Amino acid sequence: MIDKFDSKQIYCRKLGHHLGFHYCRLEKGDLPCSKIVDCWFDTIPIEEFLQSHFTKEQLSAILNPPQSKIATIFDLIEQAKNRDKE
């Protein structure tokens, strides 16, 4: 049952307030937040939960660290430059 832990609450360091597991589980639409393991490891059996509810490909997408903000800014600048050339 994927919603088994949805009512549990914890303080989110990313957003700065308390929220439920439900939000963390669906933060990226149908995928959890990339920090879900860091935040929930001592509260619920998070690794077991993820392995039983997500494919290897989904787990890879979940657990790969997001691109840094500076790298994202440079990517956006490049995209804007390329649009100007068209």
N, C-alpha and C positions, 0 to 999 in steps of 0.2 A: 504494500500500500504506500504509494508515493507521498501522500499527505500525512503520514503518521506523525511527523514532528512539527507540522505547520503551526501549532499553537505555542510552541516554545519561543521564548523571547531572549534576546541578547543585545548588548550595546554594540552598535555598528561604528567602528572606528573610521570607516570610509565616509559615512554620512553624518556621524556625530550625534546619533540618538538611538533609542531602543527600537527594535523592530522584530518581527516574527520570522521564523525560518521560511515561511511561505514566500516572503519577499526575496530572500537570499536564493531560494530554489528556482525562482523565476526571473531573476534580475536581468538576464539577457534574452528575454522572451521565453523560449522553451529550454534554455540552459541556465544553470546557476551562475552566481557571481564567481569570479576567478579566485576570490579570497575565502570561499566557503570552507575549505579545509582548515585554513589558519584560524578562522573565527570559531568554528564549531567542533574542533577536534577533542576538546575536553568536556563537551556537553552531551554529544550524541556519537554513536559509532559512524562517523561521517564517511570514512573510506569505504566501509561495507555498504552504506547507503548508496553512495555514488556508483560503486561497481555493480550493484544489483538493479539499478534503474537507468543506467546510461551505457551506451555502446563504447567501445574502445576509441572510436573516432570522436565521439562527443566528449569523452573524458580528456582526450588530448586537447580539444578546443577549450575545455573548462580550465584545465590545469596549466596550459601554456601562459606564461606571464604576458600581460597586455603590453603593447608598444608604449615606450616612454612618451611623455607629453611633448618633449622637444622633438623626438623623431616624428611624431604625428604632425607637429607644426611644419617641419621641413617637408614632409610628404604633401601637405596641403599647399605649401608654397609652390612646389614642383607641379602639382596638378593645375594650379592657377596659371603658371607660366605656360604650360602646355595648351591650356584653353585659349590663351592670348595668341598663340602661334597659329591656331586653326582658323 
